[in-house]
């Protein structure tokens, strides 16, 4: 049985082994971005705001093109899509020039999402007594609501704290990716040496 599994996994391990440098590079980049987020939270927040605004602008261009590219679409739906694209473009251009407002909007959206998510989790946990880990689900819902309220009430402080948490998470994630890449390289090279010996 182990021979069959080993035989099935060997080609996959060889393919992944060739890409270990990509995984290593991804891990190193994640660690560097995490360090930047911790050391320069203000610059990181501005970068996030700019990326969000640019995403709105690019999405608006694609939505506008899609409004007229889809065949057999009704006129009112095309007009609605085009109107939404124009609105998205205007908001994106405005937010591009007002990074602080972009961050405020993102914080409010994030806070609202966490509150709604927490409320839904609470309703599901309370309504289904048979769920495994129900107590954890209730605790998670309460914490999500509390986090949402904190972000909505104090968005500036919350965003800086979230940036630091994100930085720590990226460093841990990147370090794990680096370790995984080195393990894959080691496994693939030992597999190659075994194949050469055979």
Secondary structure, DSSP 8 states (H G I E B T S, - for coil): -HHHHHHHHHHHHHHHHHTHHHHHHHHHHHHHHHHHHHH-HHHHHHHHHHHHHHHHHHHHHHHHHHHHHSTT--HHHHHHHHHHHHHHHHHHHHHHH-HHHHHHHHHHHHHHHHHHHHHHHHHHHHH-TT-TTHHHHHHHHHHHHHHHHHHHH-HHHHHHHHHHHHHHHHHHHHHHHHHHHHHHHHHHHHHHHHHHH-
